[in-house]
């Protein structure tokens, strides 16, 4: 059997082939969803670490589509999906009552096609979990077990990892317990770059070619999760960096539990494995920007502390991001002003700042790539620079958004 990579479907023990396939999946899914490359990679890292993730953002930001696209790439896996509400009964999640058996006086549940038998899962509106289903959901996420309604021995579930989604943070203590069990937390928003938005609109009326679709076998993924990823070495230098990061965050009054720090080590190993490396590097710590915060307001602080520690290029890039934020705030404040006033602002302030930021980001990326450091944070700030520049071109100078991409 051949696939898009031109190789035979690999055996479960071929770790490098599995990592190559997963990188191809990341690239393909990222190409399909604008401004979501970091989201896609982080979700794959979480799955490789056998951890659960939360995608947090407003409706219409492709949370569900990305989750389905990723989980659908695991050949042979049992998949389960549900949209929770406060009325969702545990039996709807883990196995409805067998009506035919009940008519014969037997109480049985039908587990096939439910969470109980799933290898990968997508749980939408996770924080709307009903009180009745809360304990079973926690047991499912924590220990991969389900306690049958009729009693008896707990059922062990084959779940590798769950992707969950929500439009809002939990508001009560009950759902906060679920939130605590979701190791990876990723924020998403609406598209920032007007040229990407224009491309999105065009895609609604075009007939795109059939996308390339790489897949990975369930057995290969399971082998990676249970064997190859835990075998990735964690050098003493990385341990020291993690300890330094914990101390730096504590000084900012950001305290994560010991359990969360311990589980985060698996994410570091998964990040290195996905990149095809036998040992964790300090740059893998960037994945922790999605782990060590409770409130979205804390995320920028966590990101800065992580990147200040492991990536000097990214540290300067974040400073440029602050300047871009200030420039965008000025553009927002000028809403409703005349075209002449906006053009004058572009000429005197915006153009030079955007050009300077763009050139410096190019230099930082070249320096980081040349030194073998991660360019992910720099690439993200570069995307931010492009988005702000596109807004300036379209909103201040009145250019057609569909033409902006060619000029960036």
Secondary structure, DSSP 8 states (H G I E B T S, - for coil): -B-TTSSB---TT-HHHHHHHHHHHHHHHHHHSTT-HHHHHHHHHHHHTT--EEEE--TTSSHHHHHHHHHTTEET--EEEEE--TT--HHHHH-EE-HHHHHTT---EE-TTSGGG-SEEEEETGGG--HHHHHHHHHHHHHSEE--TT-SS-EE----EEEEEESS---SHHHHHHHHH--EEEE--S---HHHHHHHHHHTTS---------EEHHHHHHIIIIITTTSB--HHHHHHHHHHHHHHHHTT----HHHHHHHHHHHHHHHHHTT-SB--GGGGGGGGGTS-SSHHHHHHHHHHHHHHH-HHHHHHHHHHHHHHHHHHHHHHTTT--HHHHHHHIIIIIHHHHHHHHHHHHHHHHHHHHTT---HHHHHHHHHHHHHHHHIIIIIS---HHHHGGG-
